[in-house]
Amino acid sequence: MTTPAADQPLIPRPPSTVTALRQAVAQISPAALPVFTRELDRAADQARQGSDLAPLRRFIAQWAIHVEIQRRPRWAAELRRWEDVAATGDVAQVRTAASEIGKILDAAHAAVAATRP
């Protein structure tokens, strides 16, 4: 049995490093690259000011999830659809959208966590 194209990742899962994530973002969601760069600069500044790597760790975790979702066309499309519902729907639709967005994020977190040593 073959898997539909929408279920096939566009790229292999990159390692959770700044360089690998930047390359992945440039490849699968280039419009997000300026945000990636701004957030990286902010995280690096915070890390320097506080002598703490936590801001960089949060940045990497956030962008690893972004890449995980965007590399899977079905997940990315579903996320966009539910984000649109959340922005324009009534209260019940917004609740449903929040739940569905949570499921996508949970699945992405689980996928990324499964590859950590």
Order of alpha helices (4+ residues) and beta strands (2+ residues): alpha-alpha-alpha-alpha-alpha
